[in-house]
């Protein structure tokens, strides 16, 4: 494993393959994480398409095609669903460059958390590259609202999350998670938090042909008066921690780590993606900065215009 230097880009030292089931399709699925060169970013490589085609899809908010039950990206007649947990792991563990090869339309859900992806990266190792990492630095507050839900980015010196949920069901209720995010805190505090759903909703989804791979092995299932999983919860507030995990994955679609505070109330995939899109559409609200590789603190602004096109709004 390469020795990480503060501010340097990283990739995997070796490839790692995981196999499981797609939570929505119920079909077997596998994903392989590959090392990638500096400045290549994170992107999906969709295989097993009709006619033997393969297709690259950037992990970019402009390629998001659905946010109903999970986050899906698409392009050139191909798509990949349930991308949020693998993206959260790469961003949370500070991996800047990776090709994510997927052999079907959905990333396997594993146990409903990011734990298997964390373990895979630990086994593969992390390689430090010679290029400086670029960040999107929030310069002013940007807010989006969706009904009674809202999300906002605020200036902050670190990568901070402030996530709040509010459910009528007393087993979930109102919960809040707030912390500056590091690779260690991601691994310890939110990486093992599983997706959750209510049994009544799951039955309706099954009847409509969705969530066909959902089970007590890959989700917390909540009945009217109890958590149905025999092992119970991994964290007392596992529900909000999973929402924080999802937010990290959706925010990775910005294309670079975000230096700022992301706050959401009753959020979800759609609101997270809306917030990223709104932030990057306002060119006065952010700037690209580099974290110096050899110094322990401070940021150096990139020269005007360098790299902006990769992260700015699409202009037709």
Rosetta blueprint (number, residue, H / E / L):
1 X L
2 X L
3 X L
4 X L
5 X L
6 X L
7 X L
8 X E
9 X E
10 X E
11 X E
12 X E
13 X L
14 X L
15 X L
16 X E
17 X E
18 X E
19 X E
20 X E
21 X E
22 X L
23 X L
24 X L
25 X L
26 X L
27 X L
28 X E
29 X E
30 X E
31 X E
32 X E
33 X E
34 X E
35 X E
36 X L
37 X L
38 X L
39 X L
40 X L
41 X L
42 X E
43 X E
44 X E
45 X E
46 X E
47 X L
48 X L
49 X L
50 X H
51 X H
52 X H
53 X L
54 X L
55 X E
56 X E
57 X E
58 X E
59 X L
60 X L
61 X H
62 X H
63 X H
64 X E
65 X E
66 X E
67 X L
68 X L
69 X L
70 X L
71 X L
72 X E
73 X E
74 X E
75 X E
76 X L
77 X L
78 X E
79 X E
80 X E
81 X E
82 X L
83 X L
84 X H
85 X H
86 X H
87 X H
88 X H
89 X H
90 X H
91 X H
92 X H
93 X L
94 X L
95 X L
96 X L
97 X E
98 X E
99 X E
100 X E
101 X E
102 X E
103 X L
104 X L
105 X L
106 X E
107 X L
108 X L
109 X L
110 X L
111 X L
112 X L
113 X L
114 X L
115 X H
116 X H
117 X H
118 X H
119 X H
120 X H
121 X H
122 X H
123 X H
124 X H
125 X L
126 X E
127 X E
128 X E
129 X E
130 X E
131 X E
132 X E
133 X L
134 X E
135 X E
136 X E
137 X E
138 X E
139 X L
140 X L
141 X L
142 X E
143 X E
144 X E
145 X E
146 X E
147 X L
148 X L
149 X E
150 X E
151 X E
152 X E
153 X E
154 X E
155 X L
156 X L
157 X L
158 X L
159 X E
160 X E
161 X E
162 X E
163 X E
164 X E
165 X E
166 X E
167 X L
168 X L
169 X L
170 X L
171 X L
172 X L
173 X L
174 X E
175 X E
176 X E
177 X E
178 X E
179 X E
180 X E
181 X L
182 X L
183 X H
184 X H
185 X H
186 X H
187 X H
188 X H
189 X H
190 X H
191 X L
192 X L
193 X L
194 X L
195 X L
196 X E
197 X E
198 X E
199 X H
200 X H
201 X H
202 X H
203 X H
204 X H
205 X H
206 X H
207 X H
208 X L
209 X L
210 X L
211 X L
212 X L
213 X L
214 X L
215 X L
216 X L
217 X L
218 X L
219 X L
220 X E
221 X E
222 X E
223 X L
224 X L
225 X L
226 X L
227 X E
228 X L
229 X L
230 X L
231 X L
232 X L
233 X L
234 X L
235 X L
236 X L
237 X L
238 X H
239 X H
240 X H
241 X H
242 X H
243 X H
244 X H
245 X H
246 X H
247 X H
248 X H
249 X H
250 X H
251 X H
252 X H
253 X H
254 X H
255 X L
256 X L
257 X E
258 X E
259 X E
260 X E
261 X E
262 X E
263 X E
264 X E
265 X E
266 X L
267 X L
268 X L
269 X H
270 X H
271 X H
272 X H
273 X H
274 X H
275 X H
276 X H
277 X H
278 X H
279 X H
280 X H
281 X H
282 X L
283 X L
284 X L
285 X L
286 X E
287 X E
288 X E
289 X E
290 X E
291 X E
292 X L
293 X L
294 X L
295 X L
296 X L
297 X L
298 X L
299 X E
300 X E
301 X E
302 X L
303 X L
304 X L
305 X L
306 X L
307 X L
308 X H
309 X H
310 X H
311 X H
312 X L
313 X L
314 X L
315 X L
316 X L
